[in-house]
Amino acid sequence: MKLNTLKIAALAVIVSTAPALAGEFGNASVRNCTWCHGPSAQGYVPAPRLAGQRAQYIEHQLKSFARRKRDNPFSRMYMWYAAANLTPRAARNLASYFSSLHPEAANDGDGTLVGLGRTIYQRGLPQSNIPACVACHGPSAQGVREIPRLGGLSYTYLKSRLAQWSEGYDAGARFPMPHVASKLSAHQVAALASYLSFMK
Amino acid sequence: MTRVTPTKPLPATRRSGATAPCREAGGRRTKRGVNWHLALPLAVAAAAFLAAGSARSDAHSSIQAKIRYCEDCHGPQAQGFRGYYPIPRLAGQQPQYLKNQLRAFINRSRPNPIMSNVAHVLRPGMIDAIVGYFHRLNPRPIGGEPKRLVAAGKSIFENGVPQDNVAACAACHGPHATGRGEIPRLAGQLYPYVVKELTNFPKERGQNPVIHGPSFIMLPVAHSLTRSQIKAVAAYVSSLR
């Protein structure tokens, strides 16, 4: 009898936390994201890695999807709808959850281009008016506040993102990325994306 | 035996397109009637004039491109930007101060790998145009400083810290922190940037024993200010328009 009471009590405690857990993310769950972004949120082509990303950056992007500002093709096809019903509170909680996960480097860049990528990232190309990414994104591409972590993101994702700004997508993006990216040649974009994809 | 007699030389014939000299009044060489002695220098002068014109507009557009490049990091209208590193406001800054800093980046009296690279590629002819442009900008301060420290900062700015031999900032930087000559404007500068500079002043600005940077005079001041005084005065100046 006592054991049964104990079991019921334990069950009651566990069950009582379930609504709280569900309420944390609102009507969304982490699973809705990991369908595409990978079971450990490390990314799954073409969805980028979310693990270890800056929470404020994820939040801003979710808001941008919900408002349909970020309009590159995959955003338009998937993220507009994925983010449409997120409450701000849910977005913030999801963002802080994913930022707490450990990121793995994609390591899928072109090894021969890493040297040029490193030069552009750490020193820029002042003669070509290309700023050093390190000034905003940090020495290990870790980002800060609303500026995203780039280190270890996948080569194809970084390449397409940099190209999209020159193509006129996501024109509502915060200063200065559209202007900066528009100065990069395709070769420089590939070099940067390669360098970053290997970064821990 | 046939006697071969030298024949009279044939008169010079004028083939079309020939440049054979033609004896005209004054003995000038001509081709199709054009006076090359006059026309050639004129043509060269005209070409030089046109080239200078397009070089001027090339230089102008390359200065414009360079300014936009500065603003990529220093913010729209050079208001400053909080990247991973705090990137300072250039808007309204004293031109002589900016020129001194650019020189200091080049000769490494102010160590900064990113700005050394940038300063190296600025042609001397561009620098006056660029610093003059930034001096005339006046956007709102970027803000974000802790407001509760502003009052204490104002007191330090206007009165100094006499017991620590710290002069009033206003004495050199001006009552409104606008600076003068080679003394920089502080009004509206980024809070984290001012904190960083004052806290790390020897490392940032004056440690090179061979080349004293232009900011050498600030070393004793930065040394004497405590951390909380630095934060207070930084909060105050960053709130000024």
Chai-1 contact restraints between the chains, C-beta under 6 A:
chainA,res_idxA,chainB,res_idxB,connection_type,confidence,min_distance_angstrom,max_distance_angstrom,comment,restraint_id
A,R123,B,N117,contact,1.0,0.0,6.0,A-B,restraint_1
A,P126,B,N117,contact,1.0,0.0,6.0,A-B,restraint_2
A,P126,B,V118,contact,1.0,0.0,6.0,A-B,restraint_3
A,P126,B,V121,contact,1.0,0.0,6.0,A-B,restraint_4
A,Q127,B,V121,contact,1.0,0.0,6.0,A-B,restraint_5
A,N129,B,A65,contact,1.0,0.0,6.0,A-B,restraint_6
A,N129,B,Y69,contact,1.0,0.0,6.0,A-B,restraint_7
A,P131,B,D72,contact,1.0,0.0,6.0,A-B,restraint_8
A,P131,B,C73,contact,1.0,0.0,6.0,A-B,restraint_9
A,A132,B,I114,contact,1.0,0.0,6.0,A-B,restraint_10
A,A135,B,C73,contact,1.0,0.0,6.0,A-B,restraint_11
A,A135,B,G83,contact,1.0,0.0,6.0,A-B,restraint_12
A,A135,B,Y85,contact,1.0,0.0,6.0,A-B,restraint_13
A,A135,B,I114,contact,1.0,0.0,6.0,A-B,restraint_14
A,C136,B,G83,contact,1.0,0.0,6.0,A-B,restraint_15
A,C136,B,Y84,contact,1.0,0.0,6.0,A-B,restraint_16
A,G138,B,Y84,contact,1.0,0.0,6.0,A-B,restraint_17
A,V144,B,Y84,contact,1.0,0.0,6.0,A-B,restraint_18
A,F175,B,P76,contact,1.0,0.0,6.0,A-B,restraint_19
A,P176,B,D72,contact,1.0,0.0,6.0,A-B,restraint_20
A,V180,B,D72,contact,1.0,0.0,6.0,A-B,restraint_21
